[in-house]
């Protein structure tokens, strides 16, 4: 991880909190550092091998969304399970290209198709634009699964960072809108709340590649006013109803201002009766998940998430959202 961050530093990214959104989007990312580091290690073919990929435009209303569909090598006799995936970037920067390796890894490890969504971003489109796009993208997947040979009964949601927040919110939307629930939600170092003074925020205020000033900059560029931070979609930990949701997988990095968001989200899911499993990977930073070409912990996390998603796809169908049955037990945390 240290070597990867040193490679990123040599690419000379400027502090995005000092830049406009347009300039920030042009800065080198950790994904760029992964490619550079792979070359340093003479790993000339770092990309995960998938069956195919296809860029497409979803006929979502009111705004068509660009997406990329990744198909696994695995041959199915019928419809294929599907993951709807939301990239990170603080709802302001990055895109499906930046997070290509994460989507590929989920495709390989789960054996499912992955539909990676290019949602709208601030400051051009502020809150709740990205959240609305995530909701309609999931609804599109449920209603149009057959058009891409996906199994409508085996759909999952996944996301990283800001996209991890979108993933949880899309599951809440499905519950409240009466849509079929996803089989599982994988939320990787998500933005869980609005408290920027948790112990991990304090300890890793100056961490790389994500630090507290960057998160404050993301919030300024995505929200319309401080009042938006009172919305349950932004403050999942403090204000959202997390009951009657499908099982949730939470992945966190140790060296990350958002580390405590994962721990606090796990507690709230458990209190709400939602099955949840959470793992924090030691010695790695925010954005580590897509660094599998050069980082062993990334491969471990991808294998873990992929195995849990496969298990969820094979589980019996979820009951319709309703009162939590008495005696339901939350998913236990596995041994590390």
C-alpha positions in Angstrom: 0.0 0.0 0.0 2.8 2.4 0.8 4.5 1.7 -2.5 1.2 2.3 -4.3 0.8 5.6 -2.6 4.3 6.6 -3.4 3.6 5.8 -7.1 0.5 8.1 -6.8 2.6 10.9 -5.4 5.0 10.7 -8.3 2.0 11.3 -10.6 1.8 14.7 -8.9 -1.9 15.0 -8.2 -2.9 18.4 -6.9 -5.1 18.7 -3.7 -8.6 18.5 -5.2 -10.0 20.6 -2.4 -8.1 23.6 -3.9 -9.5 23.0 -7.4 -12.7 23.4 -9.4 -14.7 20.2 -10.1 -13.6 20.3 -13.7 -9.9 20.5 -12.8 -10.3 17.9 -10.0 -11.7 15.4 -12.5 -8.5 15.7 -14.5 -6.2 14.8 -11.6 -4.4 11.4 -11.5 -6.4 8.9 -9.5 -5.4 5.8 -7.5 -6.5 3.8 -10.5 -3.8 5.6 -12.5 -1.3 4.8 -9.8 -2.3 1.1 -10.0 -1.6 1.0 -13.7 1.7 2.7 -13.2 2.7 0.4 -10.3 1.8 -2.6 -12.4 4.2 -1.5 -15.0 6.9 -0.9 -12.4 6.4 -4.5 -11.3 6.4 -5.7 -14.9 2.8 -6.8 -14.6 1.9 -6.1 -18.2 -1.5 -7.7 -18.2 -3.1 -6.7 -14.9 -6.8 -6.5 -16.0 -9.2 -9.3 -14.9 -10.4 -11.4 -17.8 -14.1 -11.3 -18.4 -16.3 -12.6 -21.2 -17.2 -9.2 -22.8 -18.1 -5.6 -22.1 -20.6 -3.3 -23.7 -21.2 0.4 -23.3 -24.9 1.2 -23.5 -27.5 3.9 -22.8 -30.3 3.1 -20.5 -33.7 4.5 -21.4 -34.3 5.8 -17.9 -36.7 8.6 -17.2 -36.3 11.5 -17.0 -32.6 11.3 -17.8 -31.0 8.5 -20.0 -28.0 7.1 -18.2 -24.7 5.8 -19.7 -23.7 2.4 -18.3 -21.2 -0.4 -19.0 -22.3 -4.1 -19.0 -19.6 -6.6 -18.0 -20.4 -10.3 -18.8 -18.6 -13.1 -17.1 -16.7 -15.9 -18.9 -19.0 -18.4 -17.2 -21.5 -20.0 -19.6 -25.0 -20.1 -18.2 -27.8 -22.2 -19.7 -30.3 -19.5 -18.9 -30.4 -15.9 -17.5 -27.4 -14.7 -15.7 -27.3 -13.1 -12.2 -26.7 -9.3 -12.3 -25.0 -6.7 -10.0 -26.0 -3.1 -10.4 -22.8 -1.2 -9.5 -22.2 2.5 -8.5 -18.7 3.9 -8.7 -17.1 6.3 -6.1 -15.8 9.8 -6.3 -17.8 11.8 -3.7 -20.7 12.3 -6.1 -18.4 14.8 -7.9 -15.5 13.1 -9.6 -14.5 9.8 -11.3 -16.6 7.6 -13.6 -17.1 4.1 -14.9 -13.6 4.1 -16.5 -12.0 5.1 -13.2 -13.6 2.1 -11.4 -13.3 -0.3 -14.3 -11.1 -2.7 -12.3 -13.6 -3.0 -9.4 -16.4 -3.8 -11.8 -14.3 -6.4 -13.6 -13.3 -8.0 -10.3 -16.9 -8.2 -9.1 -17.9 -9.8 -12.4 -15.1 -12.4 -12.1 -15.5 -13.2 -8.4 -19.3 -13.4 -8.4 -19.8 -15.0 -11.8 -22.5 -12.4 -12.4 -22.9 -9.6 -15.0 -22.1 -6.2 -13.7 -24.0 -3.1 -14.9 -21.8 -0.1 -13.9 -23.8 3.2 -13.9 -22.5 6.6 -14.9 -24.8 8.7 -12.7 -25.0 12.5 -12.8 -22.6 14.5 -10.5 -22.3 17.8 -8.7 -21.9 20.6 -8.9 -23.6 20.5 -12.2 -26.4 18.3 -10.8 -26.6 18.6 -7.0 -28.3 16.4 -4.4 -30.4 14.4 -4.9 -29.4 13.9 -8.5 -27.0 11.0 -8.1 -29.3 9.3 -5.6 -32.3 9.7 -8.0 -30.2 8.2 -10.8 -29.2 5.2 -8.7 -32.8 4.5 -7.9 -34.0 4.6 -11.5 -31.0 2.5 -12.6 -32.0 -0.2 -10.2 -35.6 0.0 -11.3 -34.4 -0.2 -14.9 -32.5 -3.4 -14.1 -35.5 -5.0 -12.5 -37.8 -4.2 -15.3 -35.5 -4.8 -18.2 -33.5 -7.8 -17.0 -34.7 -9.9 -19.9 -33.3 -7.5 -22.4 -29.8 -8.2 -21.3 -30.4 -11.9 -20.5 -30.2 -11.2 -16.7 -32.1 -13.1 -14.1 -34.7 -10.7 -12.5 -34.7 -13.0 -9.4 -31.0 -12.7 -8.9 -30.1 -9.0 -8.8 -27.6 -7.5 -6.3 -26.5 -3.9 -5.7 -22.9 -2.9 -5.1 -21.0 0.4 -4.7 -17.8 2.0 -3.5 -17.5 5.1 -1.3 -20.1 7.6 -2.4 -21.4 4.7 -4.6 -21.6 2.6 -1.4 -24.0 5.1 0.0 -26.0 5.0 -3.3 -26.1 1.2 -3.1 -27.7 1.2 0.3 -30.1 4.0 -0.7 -31.2 2.1 -3.8 -32.1 -0.8 -1.6 -34.2 1.5 0.6 -35.8 2.9 -2.5 -36.7 -0.6 -3.7 -38.3 -1.4 -0.4 -40.3 1.8 -0.2 -41.4 1.8 -3.9 -42.5 -1.8 -3.7 -39.9 -3.1 -6.2 -38.4 -6.6 -5.9 -35.6 -6.4 -3.4 -32.0 -7.1 -4.4 -30.7 -10.4 -3.1 -27.8 -8.6 -1.3 -26.2 -5.2 -1.1 -22.4 -4.9 -1.1 -21.3 -1.5 0.2 -17.5 -0.8 0.1 -16.2 1.9 2.5 -19.5 3.8 2.1 -20.3 7.3 3.2 -22.6 6.4 6.0 -23.2 9.7 7.9 -22.5 13.3 8.2 -20.4 13.3 11.3 -16.9 14.4 10.2 -15.5 14.2 13.8 -15.6 10.5 14.4 -12.3 8.9 15.7 -11.4 7.7 12.2 -12.0 11.2 10.7 -9.7 12.6 13.4 -7.0 10.0 13.1 -6.9 9.9 9.3 -7.8 13.6 8.6 -4.7 13.9 6.4 -4.7 10.4 4.9 -4.2 9.6 1.2 -5.9 9.2 -1.2 -8.9 10.4 0.8 -8.8 12.9 3.6 -11.1 15.1 5.6 -10.7 18.3 3.5 -11.5 16.3 0.3 -14.7 15.0 1.9 -15.7 18.5 2.9 -15.1 19.6 -0.7 -17.2 16.8 -2.0 -20.1 17.8 0.3 -19.8 21.5 -0.8 -19.9 20.5 -4.5 -22.8 18.0 -4.2 -25.2 19.4 -1.6 -27.4 22.5 -2.2 -27.2 23.7 1.4 -26.4 22.4 4.9 -30.0 21.3 5.1 -29.3 18.5 2.7 -27.1 16.9 5.4 -30.3 16.4 7.5 -31.7 14.2 4.7 -31.8 10.4 5.6 -30.2 9.7 2.2 -27.1 11.6 3.3 -27.3 10.6 7.0 -27.9 6.9 6.8 -26.5 6.3 10.3 -28.5 9.1 12.0 -31.8 9.3 10.2 -32.4 6.4 7.7 -34.7 3.5 8.3 -32.5 0.5 7.7 -35.1 -2.2 8.6 -36.6 -4.8 6.2 -33.7 -4.7 3.9 -31.8 -7.6 2.2 -28.5 -8.8 3.6 -25.7 -6.2 3.6 -22.0 -6.7 3.1 -19.8 -3.9 4.4 -16.1 -3.6 3.5 -13.8 -1.0 5.1 -10.2 0.0 5.0 -8.3 0.6 8.2 -6.5 3.8 7.0 -9.6 5.8 6.0 -11.6 8.7 7.5 -14.7 6.6 6.7 -13.6 3.5 8.7 -15.9 4.3 11.6 -18.8 4.9 9.2 -18.7 1.2 8.4 -18.6 0.1 12.0 -21.5 2.4 12.9 -23.5 1.3 9.9 -23.1 -2.3 11.0 -24.4 -1.6 14.4 -27.5 0.3 13.0 -28.2 -2.5 10.5 -28.1 -5.1 13.4 -30.3 -2.9 15.6 -32.8 -2.7 12.7 -32.8 -6.5 12.2 -31.1 -6.4 8.8 -28.6 -9.2 8.3 -25.1 -7.7 7.9 -21.5 -8.8 7.7 -18.6 -6.3 8.0 -14.9 -6.6 7.5 -12.2 -4.0 7.9 -8.9 -4.8 6.1 -5.8 -3.7 7.9 -2.9 -1.8 6.5 -4.8 -0.4 3.5 -6.5 2.9 2.5 -9.7 4.1 0.9 -9.9 3.0 -2.7 -7.9 -0.2 -2.1 -10.6 -2.4 -3.4 -9.9 -1.9 -7.1 -6.1 -2.3 -6.7 -5.9 -6.0 -7.1 -3.2 -6.0 -9.9 -0.7 -4.8 -7.2 -2.4 -5.3 -3.8 -3.0 -8.7 -2.2 -5.6 -7.2 0.3 -7.6 -6.0 -2.7 -7.8 -9.6 -4.1 -8.8 -10.9 -0.6 -11.6 -8.3 -0.3 -12.8 -9.0 -3.9 -12.9 -12.8 -3.3 -14.8 -12.2 0.0 -17.4 -10.0 -1.6 -17.8 -12.2 -4.6 -18.2 -15.3 -2.5 -20.9 -13.6 -0.3 -22.8 -12.4 -3.4 -22.7 -15.9 -4.9 -24.0 -17.3 -1.6 -26.8 -14.7 -1.6 -27.8 -15.6 -5.2 -28.2 -19.2 -4.2 -30.3 -18.4 -1.1 -34.1 -18.8 -1.1 -36.0 -15.8 -2.4 -36.4 -12.9 0.0 -39.9 -12.4 1.4 -41.7 -9.1 0.5 -40.7 -6.1 2.6 -42.9 -6.0 5.7 -42.6 -6.2 9.5 -39.5 -7.9 10.7 -40.3 -11.5 11.7 -39.8 -12.3 15.3 -36.7 -14.2 16.1 -34.8 -13.2 13.0 -31.1 -13.3 13.7 -28.6 -11.0 12.0 -25.8 -12.5 9.9 -22.8 -13.2 12.2 -19.4 -11.7 11.6 -17.0 -14.3 10.4 -13.6 -14.9 11.9 -11.0 -12.6 10.4 
